[in-house]
């Protein structure tokens, strides 16, 4: 969680990396969206087991890099 100054907007490209933390093989994928008029990023993570079944409660590490634009009035 990051708090930006009031006059700032976020922009594409947004890069998200997620890695499952488990001794059992899992796959994780992510989607992202700019929300709140471009002032926040929403990240959704999905996980599957090795057979392709949905895998709830998978622990994962993640990192996000996003462009931050300062708004000059």
PDB file of N, CA, C and O in Angstrom:
ATOM      1  N   UNK A   1       0.846  -1.178   0.000  1.00  0.00           N
ATOM      2  CA  UNK A   1       0.000   0.000   0.000  1.00  0.00           C
ATOM      3  C   UNK A   1       0.885   1.232   0.000  1.00  0.00           C
ATOM      4  O   UNK A   1       1.791   1.342   0.825  1.00  0.00           O
ATOM      5  N   UNK A   2       0.637   2.158  -0.909  1.00  0.00           N
ATOM      6  CA  UNK A   2       1.415   3.391  -1.023  1.00  0.00           C
ATOM      7  C   UNK A   2       0.457   4.568  -1.025  1.00  0.00           C
ATOM      8  O   UNK A   2      -0.559   4.538  -1.719  1.00  0.00           O
ATOM      9  N   UNK A   3       0.767   5.600  -0.259  1.00  0.00           N
ATOM     10  CA  UNK A   3      -0.030   6.828  -0.268  1.00  0.00           C
ATOM     11  C   UNK A   3       0.704   7.872  -1.097  1.00  0.00           C
ATOM     12  O   UNK A   3       1.817   8.274  -0.758  1.00  0.00           O
ATOM     13  N   UNK A   4       0.080   8.305  -2.177  1.00  0.00           N
ATOM     14  CA  UNK A   4       0.659   9.330  -3.032  1.00  0.00           C
ATOM     15  C   UNK A   4       0.132  10.698  -2.629  1.00  0.00           C
ATOM     16  O   UNK A   4      -0.913  10.794  -1.987  1.00  0.00           O
ATOM     17  N   UNK A   5       0.848  11.763  -3.000  1.00  0.00           N
ATOM     18  CA  UNK A   5       0.321  13.113  -2.781  1.00  0.00           C
ATOM     19  C   UNK A   5      -1.009  13.277  -3.527  1.00  0.00           C
ATOM     20  O   UNK A   5      -1.291  12.534  -4.467  1.00  0.00           O
ATOM     21  N   UNK A   6      -1.812  14.234  -3.111  1.00  0.00           N
ATOM     22  CA  UNK A   6      -3.141  14.446  -3.688  1.00  0.00           C
ATOM     23  C   UNK A   6      -3.110  14.642  -5.201  1.00  0.00           C
ATOM     24  O   UNK A   6      -3.953  14.085  -5.905  1.00  0.00           O
ATOM     25  N   UNK A   7      -2.175  15.405  -5.707  1.00  0.00           N
ATOM     26  CA  UNK A   7      -2.171  15.749  -7.126  1.00  0.00           C
ATOM     27  C   UNK A   7      -1.264  14.811  -7.909  1.00  0.00           C
ATOM     28  O   UNK A   7      -0.202  15.211  -8.386  1.00  0.00           O
ATOM     29  N   UNK A   8      -1.687  13.570  -8.036  1.00  0.00           N
ATOM     30  CA  UNK A   8      -0.899  12.581  -8.749  1.00  0.00           C
ATOM     31  C   UNK A   8      -1.853  11.617  -9.449  1.00  0.00           C
ATOM     32  O   UNK A   8      -2.910  11.272  -8.919  1.00  0.00           O
ATOM     33  N   UNK A   9      -1.463  11.189 -10.648  1.00  0.00           N
ATOM     34  CA  UNK A   9      -2.252  10.179 -11.350  1.00  0.00           C
ATOM     35  C   UNK A   9      -1.330   9.039 -11.759  1.00  0.00           C
ATOM     36  O   UNK A   9      -0.121   9.224 -11.899  1.00  0.00           O
ATOM     37  N   UNK A  10      -1.903   7.879 -11.946  1.00  0.00           N
ATOM     38  CA  UNK A  10      -1.156   6.700 -12.367  1.00  0.00           C
ATOM     39  C   UNK A  10      -1.497   6.403 -13.815  1.00  0.00           C
ATOM     40  O   UNK A  10      -2.555   6.796 -14.306  1.00  0.00           O
ATOM     41  N   UNK A  11      -0.591   5.703 -14.504  1.00  0.00           N
ATOM     42  CA  UNK A  11      -0.801   5.448 -15.926  1.00  0.00           C
ATOM     43  C   UNK A  11      -0.171   4.118 -16.326  1.00  0.00           C
ATOM     44  O   UNK A  11       0.666   3.564 -15.613  1.00  0.00           O
ATOM     45  N   UNK A  12      -0.594   3.624 -17.482  1.00  0.00           N
ATOM     46  CA  UNK A  12       0.039   2.454 -18.085  1.00  0.00           C
ATOM     47  C   UNK A  12       1.421   2.868 -18.591  1.00  0.00           C
ATOM     48  O   UNK A  12       1.617   4.048 -18.881  1.00  0.00           O
ATOM     49  N   UNK A  13       2.362   1.980 -18.709  1.00  0.00           N
ATOM     50  CA  UNK A  13       2.244   0.550 -18.473  1.00  0.00           C
ATOM     51  C   UNK A  13       2.293   0.208 -16.990  1.00  0.00           C
ATOM     52  O   UNK A  13       2.985   0.855 -16.204  1.00  0.00           O
ATOM     53  N   UNK A  14       1.546  -0.819 -16.633  1.00  0.00           N
ATOM     54  CA  UNK A  14       1.561  -1.365 -15.276  1.00  0.00           C
ATOM     55  C   UNK A  14       2.086  -2.793 -15.384  1.00  0.00           C
ATOM     56  O   UNK A  14       1.546  -3.600 -16.140  1.00  0.00           O
ATOM     57  N   UNK A  15       3.123  -3.098 -14.639  1.00  0.00           N
ATOM     58  CA  UNK A  15       3.704  -4.440 -14.643  1.00  0.00           C
ATOM     59  C   UNK A  15       3.483  -5.080 -13.285  1.00  0.00           C
ATOM     60  O   UNK A  15       3.826  -4.507 -12.251  1.00  0.00           O
ATOM     61  N   UNK A  16       2.907  -6.276 -13.297  1.00  0.00           N
ATOM     62  CA  UNK A  16       2.646  -7.013 -12.059  1.00  0.00           C
ATOM     63  C   UNK A  16       3.276  -8.396 -12.191  1.00  0.00           C
ATOM     64  O   UNK A  16       3.099  -9.074 -13.203  1.00  0.00           O
ATOM     65  N   UNK A  17       4.010  -8.806 -11.162  1.00  0.00           N
ATOM     66  CA  UNK A  17       4.590 -10.144 -11.104  1.00  0.00           C
ATOM     67  C   UNK A  17       4.108 -10.793  -9.813  1.00  0.00           C
ATOM     68  O   UNK A  17       4.187 -10.186  -8.746  1.00  0.00           O
ATOM     69  N   UNK A  18       3.612 -12.014  -9.904  1.00  0.00           N
ATOM     70  CA  UNK A  18       3.180 -12.760  -8.715  1.00  0.00           C
ATOM     71  C   UNK A  18       3.791 -14.154  -8.776  1.00  0.00           C
ATOM     72  O   UNK A  18       3.817 -14.787  -9.831  1.00  0.00           O
ATOM     73  N   UNK A  19       4.281 -14.623  -7.637  1.00  0.00           N
ATOM     74  CA  UNK A  19       4.905 -15.941  -7.539  1.00  0.00           C
ATOM     75  C   UNK A  19       4.311 -16.690  -6.351  1.00  0.00           C
ATOM     76  O   UNK A  19       4.314 -16.190  -5.226  1.00  0.00           O
ATOM     77  N   UNK A  20       3.804 -17.889  -6.611  1.00  0.00           N
ATOM     78  CA  UNK A  20       3.239 -18.704  -5.532  1.00  0.00           C
ATOM     79  C   UNK A  20       4.342 -19.120  -4.567  1.00  0.00           C
ATOM     80  O   UNK A  20       5.457 -19.434  -4.982  1.00  0.00           O
ATOM     81  N   UNK A  21       4.022 -19.119  -3.278  1.00  0.00           N
ATOM     82  CA  UNK A  21       4.967 -19.548  -2.237  1.00  0.00           C
ATOM     83  C   UNK A  21       4.492 -20.888  -1.690  1.00  0.00           C
ATOM     84  O   UNK A  21       3.705 -20.940  -0.745  1.00  0.00           O
ATOM     85  N   UNK A  22       4.972 -21.960  -2.289  1.00  0.00           N
ATOM     86  CA  UNK A  22       4.515 -23.284  -1.888  1.00  0.00           C
ATOM     87  C   UNK A  22       5.501 -24.338  -2.354  1.00  0.00           C
ATOM     88  O   UNK A  22       6.200 -24.143  -3.349  1.00  0.00           O
ATOM     89  N   UNK A  23       5.560 -25.451  -1.644  1.00  0.00           N
ATOM     90  CA  UNK A  23       6.365 -26.583  -2.103  1.00  0.00           C
ATOM     91  C   UNK A  23       5.591 -27.392  -3.136  1.00  0.00           C
ATOM     92  O   UNK A  23       6.178 -28.191  -3.865  1.00  0.00           O
ATOM     93  N   UNK A  24       4.278 -27.190  -3.204  1.00  0.00           N
ATOM     94  CA  UNK A  24       3.421 -27.809  -4.212  1.00  0.00           C
ATOM     95  C   UNK A  24       3.341 -26.866  -5.409  1.00  0.00           C
ATOM     96  O   UNK A  24       3.239 -25.653  -5.221  1.00  0.00           O
ATOM     97  N   UNK A  25       3.385 -27.391  -6.642  1.00  0.00           N
ATOM     98  CA  UNK A  25       3.322 -26.493  -7.801  1.00  0.00           C
ATOM     99  C   UNK A  25       1.945 -25.834  -7.968  1.00  0.00           C
ATOM    100  O   UNK A  25       0.913 -26.506  -7.978  1.00  0.00           O
ATOM    101  N   UNK A  26       1.960 -24.516  -8.097  1.00  0.00           N
ATOM    102  CA  UNK A  26       0.768 -23.734  -8.391  1.00  0.00           C
ATOM    103  C   UNK A  26       1.118 -22.732  -9.474  1.00  0.00           C
ATOM    104  O   UNK A  26       2.278 -22.350  -9.628  1.00  0.00           O
ATOM    105  N   UNK A  27       0.116 -22.311 -10.220  1.00  0.00           N
ATOM    106  CA  UNK A  27       0.271 -21.268 -11.216  1.00  0.00           C
ATOM    107  C   UNK A  27      -0.553 -20.075 -10.768  1.00  0.00           C
ATOM    108  O   UNK A  27      -1.679 -20.243 -10.301  1.00  0.00           O
ATOM    109  N   UNK A  28      -0.014 -18.879 -10.901  1.00  0.00           N
ATOM    110  CA  UNK A  28      -0.768 -17.668 -10.586  1.00  0.00           C
ATOM    111  C   UNK A  28      -0.724 -16.727 -11.778  1.00  0.00           C
ATOM    112  O   UNK A  28       0.309 -16.586 -12.433  1.00  0.00           O
ATOM    113  N   UNK A  29      -1.848 -16.089 -12.051  1.00  0.00           N
ATOM    114  CA  UNK A  29      -1.933 -15.060 -13.081  1.00  0.00           C
ATOM    115  C   UNK A  29      -2.576 -13.835 -12.456  1.00  0.00           C
ATOM    116  O   UNK A  29      -3.244 -13.924 -11.426  1.00  0.00           O
ATOM    117  N   UNK A  30      -2.365 -12.693 -13.092  1.00  0.00           N
ATOM    118  CA  UNK A  30      -2.891 -11.446 -12.548  1.00  0.00           C
ATOM    119  C   UNK A  30      -3.607 -10.641 -13.623  1.00  0.00           C
ATOM    120  O   UNK A  30      -3.321 -10.766 -14.814  1.00  0.00           O
ATOM    121  N   UNK A  31      -4.535  -9.822 -13.178  1.00  0.00           N
ATOM    122  CA  UNK A  31      -5.107  -8.768 -14.012  1.00  0.00           C
ATOM    123  C   UNK A  31      -4.987  -7.481 -13.214  1.00  0.00           C
ATOM    124  O   UNK A  31      -4.850  -7.509 -11.991  1.00  0.00           O
ATOM    125  N   UNK A  32      -5.039  -6.362 -13.906  1.00  0.00           N
ATOM    126  CA  UNK A  32      -4.968  -5.078 -13.206  1.00  0.00           C
ATOM    127  C   UNK A  32      -5.854  -4.062 -13.912  1.00  0.00           C
ATOM    128  O   UNK A  32      -6.181  -4.203 -15.090  1.00  0.00           O
ATOM    129  N   UNK A  33      -6.233  -3.034 -13.157  1.00  0.00           N
ATOM    130  CA  UNK A  33      -7.052  -1.957 -13.711  1.00  0.00           C
ATOM    131  C   UNK A  33      -6.768  -0.676 -12.941  1.00  0.00           C
ATOM    132  O   UNK A  33      -6.587  -0.694 -11.724  1.00  0.00           O
ATOM    133  N   UNK A  34      -6.734   0.436 -13.668  1.00  0.00           N
ATOM    134  CA  UNK A  34      -6.668   1.745 -13.017  1.00  0.00           C
ATOM    135  C   UNK A  34      -8.071   2.079 -12.525  1.00  0.00           C
ATOM    136  O   UNK A  34      -9.037   1.956 -13.278  1.00  0.00           O
ATOM    137  N   UNK A  35      -8.191   2.499 -11.272  1.00  0.00           N
ATOM    138  CA  UNK A  35      -9.497   2.833 -10.700  1.00  0.00           C
ATOM    139  C   UNK A  35      -9.430   4.200 -10.029  1.00  0.00           C
ATOM    140  O   UNK A  35      -8.361   4.802  -9.930  1.00  0.00           O
ATOM    141  N   UNK A  36     -10.574   4.678  -9.573  1.00  0.00           N
ATOM    142  CA  UNK A  36     -10.682   5.979  -8.893  1.00  0.00           C
ATOM    143  C   UNK A  36     -10.057   7.107  -9.716  1.00  0.00           C
ATOM    144  O   UNK A  36      -9.233   7.876  -9.220  1.00  0.00           O
ATOM    145  N   UNK A  37     -10.466   7.186 -10.979  1.00  0.00           N
ATOM    146  CA  UNK A  37      -9.965   8.232 -11.887  1.00  0.00           C
ATOM    147  C   UNK A  37      -8.452   8.198 -12.033  1.00  0.00           C
ATOM    148  O   UNK A  37      -7.813   9.245 -12.131  1.00  0.00           O
ATOM    149  N   UNK A  38      -7.874   6.995 -12.048  1.00  0.00           N
ATOM    150  CA  UNK A  38      -6.440   6.858 -12.273  1.00  0.00           C
ATOM    151  C   UNK A  38      -5.573   7.133 -11.065  1.00  0.00           C
ATOM    152  O   UNK A  38      -4.369   7.344 -11.208  1.00  0.00           O
ATOM    153  N   UNK A  39      -6.158   7.136  -9.874  1.00  0.00           N
ATOM    154  CA  UNK A  39      -5.358   7.405  -8.676  1.00  0.00           C
ATOM    155  C   UNK A  39      -5.021   6.138  -7.895  1.00  0.00           C
ATOM    156  O   UNK A  39      -4.353   6.208  -6.864  1.00  0.00           O
ATOM    157  N   UNK A  40      -5.478   4.973  -8.380  1.00  0.00           N
ATOM    158  CA  UNK A  40      -5.209   3.722  -7.679  1.00  0.00           C
ATOM    159  C   UNK A  40      -5.174   2.583  -8.694  1.00  0.00           C
ATOM    160  O   UNK A  40      -5.713   2.704  -9.795  1.00  0.00           O
ATOM    161  N   UNK A  41      -4.539   1.481  -8.316  1.00  0.00           N
ATOM    162  CA  UNK A  41      -4.482   0.288  -9.154  1.00  0.00           C
ATOM    163  C   UNK A  41      -5.143  -0.857  -8.401  1.00  0.00           C
ATOM    164  O   UNK A  41      -4.846  -1.099  -7.231  1.00  0.00           O
ATOM    165  N   UNK A  42      -6.043  -1.559  -9.084  1.00  0.00           N
ATOM    166  CA  UNK A  42      -6.662  -2.753  -8.509  1.00  0.00           C
ATOM    167  C   UNK A  42      -6.017  -3.967  -9.163  1.00  0.00           C
ATOM    168  O   UNK A  42      -6.003  -4.080 -10.389  1.00  0.00           O
ATOM    169  N   UNK A  43      -5.487  -4.872  -8.354  1.00  0.00           N
ATOM    170  CA  UNK A  43      -4.828  -6.076  -8.849  1.00  0.00           C
ATOM    171  C   UNK A  43      -5.639  -7.284  -8.391  1.00  0.00           C
ATOM    172  O   UNK A  43      -5.983  -7.404  -7.215  1.00  0.00           O
ATOM    173  N   UNK A  44      -5.938  -8.176  -9.334  1.00  0.00           N
ATOM    174  CA  UNK A  44      -6.649  -9.414  -9.025  1.00  0.00           C
ATOM    175  C   UNK A  44      -5.726 -10.578  -9.357  1.00  0.00           C
ATOM    176  O   UNK A  44      -5.122 -10.611 -10.430  1.00  0.00           O
ATOM    177  N   UNK A  45      -5.616 -11.531  -8.439  1.00  0.00           N
ATOM    178  CA  UNK A  45      -4.730 -12.682  -8.623  1.00  0.00           C
ATOM    179  C   UNK A  45      -5.571 -13.952  -8.655  1.00  0.00           C
ATOM    180  O   UNK A  45      -6.462 -14.139  -7.825  1.00  0.00           O
ATOM    181  N   UNK A  46      -5.281 -14.822  -9.619  1.00  0.00           N
ATOM    182  CA  UNK A  46      -5.950 -16.112  -9.758  1.00  0.00           C
ATOM    183  C   UNK A  46      -4.906 -17.206  -9.586  1.00  0.00           C
ATOM    184  O   UNK A  46      -3.765 -17.036 -10.017  1.00  0.00           O
ATOM    185  N   UNK A  47      -5.271 -18.332  -8.964  1.00  0.00           N
ATOM    186  CA  UNK A  47      -4.327 -19.431  -8.765  1.00  0.00           C
ATOM    187  C   UNK A  47      -4.952 -20.752  -9.201  1.00  0.00           C
ATOM    188  O   UNK A  47      -6.146 -20.983  -9.011  1.00  0.00           O
ATOM    189  N   UNK A  48      -4.114 -21.624  -9.796  1.00  0.00           N
ATOM    190  CA  UNK A  48      -4.519 -22.950 -10.235  1.00  0.00           C
ATOM    191  C   UNK A  48      -3.496 -23.962  -9.762  1.00  0.00           C
ATOM    192  O   UNK A  48      -2.322 -23.641  -9.580  1.00  0.00           O
ATOM    193  N   UNK A  49      -3.961 -25.198  -9.564  1.00  0.00           N
ATOM    194  CA  UNK A  49      -3.013 -26.262  -9.245  1.00  0.00           C
ATOM    195  C   UNK A  49      -2.455 -26.832 -10.551  1.00  0.00           C
ATOM    196  O   UNK A  49      -2.808 -26.366 -11.633  1.00  0.00           O
ATOM    197  N   UNK A  50      -1.590 -27.831 -10.450  1.00  0.00           N
ATOM    198  CA  UNK A  50      -0.922 -28.391 -11.629  1.00  0.00           C
ATOM    199  C   UNK A  50      -1.888 -29.076 -12.595  1.00  0.00           C
ATOM    200  O   UNK A  50      -1.551 -29.272 -13.763  1.00  0.00           O
ATOM    201  N   UNK A  51      -3.085 -29.443 -12.125  1.00  0.00           N
ATOM    202  CA  UNK A  51      -4.081 -30.088 -12.991  1.00  0.00           C
ATOM    203  C   UNK A  51      -5.062 -29.086 -13.589  1.00  0.00           C
ATOM    204  O   UNK A  51      -5.960 -29.474 -14.335  1.00  0.00           O
ATOM    205  N   UNK A  52      -4.902 -27.799 -13.270  1.00  0.00           N
ATOM    206  CA  UNK A  52      -5.759 -26.768 -13.835  1.00  0.00           C
ATOM    207  C   UNK A  52      -6.990 -26.429 -13.017  1.00  0.00           C
ATOM    208  O   UNK A  52      -7.830 -25.646 -13.460  1.00  0.00           O
ATOM    209  N   UNK A  53      -7.111 -27.008 -11.830  1.00  0.00           N
ATOM    210  CA  UNK A  53      -8.255 -26.703 -10.964  1.00  0.00           C
ATOM    211  C   UNK A  53      -7.973 -25.434 -10.164  1.00  0.00           C
ATOM    212  O   UNK A  53      -6.838 -25.176  -9.763  1.00  0.00           O
ATOM    213  N   UNK A  54      -9.016 -24.655  -9.941  1.00  0.00           N
ATOM    214  CA  UNK A  54      -8.854 -23.432  -9.139  1.00  0.00           C
ATOM    215  C   UNK A  54      -8.275 -23.788  -7.775  1.00  0.00           C
ATOM    216  O   UNK A  54      -8.656 -24.788  -7.167  1.00  0.00           O
ATOM    217  N   UNK A  55      -7.348 -22.955  -7.304  1.00  0.00           N
ATOM    218  CA  UNK A  55      -6.665 -23.221  -6.031  1.00  0.00           C
ATOM    219  C   UNK A  55      -6.851 -22.025  -5.105  1.00  0.00           C
ATOM    220  O   UNK A  55      -6.131 -21.034  -5.222  1.00  0.00           O
ATOM    221  N   UNK A  56      -7.811 -22.108  -4.184  1.00  0.00           N
ATOM    222  CA  UNK A  56      -8.021 -20.996  -3.252  1.00  0.00           C
ATOM    223  C   UNK A  56      -6.943 -20.970  -2.171  1.00  0.00           C
ATOM    224  O   UNK A  56      -6.288 -21.977  -1.902  1.00  0.00           O
ATOM    225  N   UNK A  57      -6.776 -19.812  -1.565  1.00  0.00           N
ATOM    226  CA  UNK A  57      -5.889 -19.632  -0.408  1.00  0.00           C
ATOM    227  C   UNK A  57      -4.421 -19.931  -0.683  1.00  0.00           C
ATOM    228  O   UNK A  57      -3.707 -20.390   0.209  1.00  0.00           O
ATOM    229  N   UNK A  58      -3.963 -19.676  -1.901  1.00  0.00           N
ATOM    230  CA  UNK A  58      -2.547 -19.843  -2.226  1.00  0.00           C
ATOM    231  C   UNK A  58      -1.804 -18.584  -1.780  1.00  0.00           C
ATOM    232  O   UNK A  58      -2.184 -17.470  -2.140  1.00  0.00           O
ATOM    233  N   UNK A  59      -0.756 -18.769  -1.003  1.00  0.00           N
ATOM    234  CA  UNK A  59       0.072 -17.642  -0.575  1.00  0.00           C
ATOM    235  C   UNK A  59       0.997 -17.264  -1.728  1.00  0.00           C
ATOM    236  O   UNK A  59       1.529 -18.137  -2.414  1.00  0.00           O
ATOM    237  N   UNK A  60       1.187 -15.961  -1.939  1.00  0.00           N
ATOM    238  CA  UNK A  60       2.047 -15.530  -3.042  1.00  0.00           C
ATOM    239  C   UNK A  60       2.758 -14.234  -2.687  1.00  0.00           C
ATOM    240  O   UNK A  60       2.286 -13.448  -1.865  1.00  0.00           O
ATOM    241  N   UNK A  61       3.906 -14.031  -3.327  1.00  0.00           N
ATOM    242  CA  UNK A  61       4.614 -12.753  -3.287  1.00  0.00           C
ATOM    243  C   UNK A  61       4.247 -12.006  -4.553  1.00  0.00           C
ATOM    244  O   UNK A  61       3.975 -12.621  -5.585  1.00  0.00           O
ATOM    245  N   UNK A  62       4.237 -10.676  -4.481  1.00  0.00           N
ATOM    246  CA  UNK A  62       3.910  -9.903  -5.674  1.00  0.00           C
ATOM    247  C   UNK A  62       4.688  -8.596  -5.690  1.00  0.00           C
ATOM    248  O   UNK A  62       5.151  -8.102  -4.662  1.00  0.00           O
ATOM    249  N   UNK A  63       4.812  -8.064  -6.880  1.00  0.00           N
ATOM    250  CA  UNK A  63       5.471  -6.775  -7.088  1.00  0.00           C
ATOM    251  C   UNK A  63       4.745  -6.066  -8.215  1.00  0.00           C
ATOM    252  O   UNK A  63       4.336  -6.690  -9.195  1.00  0.00           O
ATOM    253  N   UNK A  64       4.589  -4.765  -8.071  1.00  0.00           N
ATOM    254  CA  UNK A  64       3.899  -3.967  -9.082  1.00  0.00           C
ATOM    255  C   UNK A  64       4.728  -2.723  -9.382  1.00  0.00           C
ATOM    256  O   UNK A  64       5.234  -2.060  -8.477  1.00  0.00           O
ATOM    257  N   UNK A  65       4.855  -2.425 -10.663  1.00  0.00           N
ATOM    258  CA  UNK A  65       5.528  -1.197 -11.085  1.00  0.00           C
ATOM    259  C   UNK A  65       4.552  -0.427 -11.971  1.00  0.00           C
ATOM    260  O   UNK A  65       3.995  -0.969 -12.925  1.00  0.00           O
ATOM    261  N   UNK A  66       4.357   0.854 -11.633  1.00  0.00           N
ATOM    262  CA  UNK A  66       3.370   1.662 -12.347  1.00  0.00           C
ATOM    263  C   UNK A  66       3.924   3.068 -12.558  1.00  0.00           C
ATOM    264  O   UNK A  66       4.685   3.575 -11.734  1.00  0.00           O
ATOM    265  N   UNK A  67       3.537   3.683 -13.657  1.00  0.00           N
ATOM    266  CA  UNK A  67       3.950   5.053 -13.956  1.00  0.00           C
ATOM    267  C   UNK A  67       3.158   6.005 -13.070  1.00  0.00           C
ATOM    268  O   UNK A  67       1.939   5.885 -12.951  1.00  0.00           O
ATOM    269  N   UNK A  68       3.853   6.944 -12.454  1.00  0.00           N
ATOM    270  CA  UNK A  68       3.222   7.950 -11.603  1.00  0.00           C
ATOM    271  C   UNK A  68       3.465   9.324 -12.216  1.00  0.00           C
ATOM    272  O   UNK A  68       4.609   9.740 -12.397  1.00  0.00           O
ATOM    273  N   UNK A  69       2.378  10.023 -12.533  1.00  0.00           N
ATOM    274  CA  UNK A  69       2.467  11.355 -13.140  1.00  0.00           C
ATOM    275  C   UNK A  69       2.062  12.417 -12.133  1.00  0.00           C
ATOM    276  O   UNK A  69       1.009  12.313 -11.503  1.00  0.00           O
ATOM    277  N   UNK A  70       2.885  13.426 -11.981  1.00  0.00           N
ATOM    278  CA  UNK A  70       2.517  14.540 -11.112  1.00  0.00           C
ATOM    279  C   UNK A  70       1.644  15.503 -11.899  1.00  0.00           C
ATOM    280  O   UNK A  70       1.948  15.827 -13.047  1.00  0.00           O
ATOM    281  N   UNK A  71       0.562  15.959 -11.287  1.00  0.00           N
ATOM    282  CA  UNK A  71      -0.345  16.905 -11.932  1.00  0.00           C
ATOM    283  C   UNK A  71       0.050  18.307 -11.497  1.00  0.00           C
ATOM    284  O   UNK A  71       0.090  18.612 -10.305  1.00  0.00           O
ATOM    285  N   UNK A  72       0.341  19.155 -12.473  1.00  0.00           N
ATOM    286  CA  UNK A  72       0.727  20.538 -12.191  1.00  0.00           C
ATOM    287  C   UNK A  72      -0.451  21.436 -12.536  1.00  0.00           C
ATOM    288  O   UNK A  72      -0.946  21.421 -13.663  1.00  0.00           O
ATOM    289  N   UNK A  73      -0.892  22.212 -11.566  1.00  0.00           N
ATOM    290  CA  UNK A  73      -2.030  23.111 -11.797  1.00  0.00           C
ATOM    291  C   UNK A  73      -1.556  24.505 -12.129  1.00  0.00           C
ATOM    292  O   UNK A  73      -2.373  25.398 -12.354  1.00  0.00           O
TER     293      UNK A  73
END
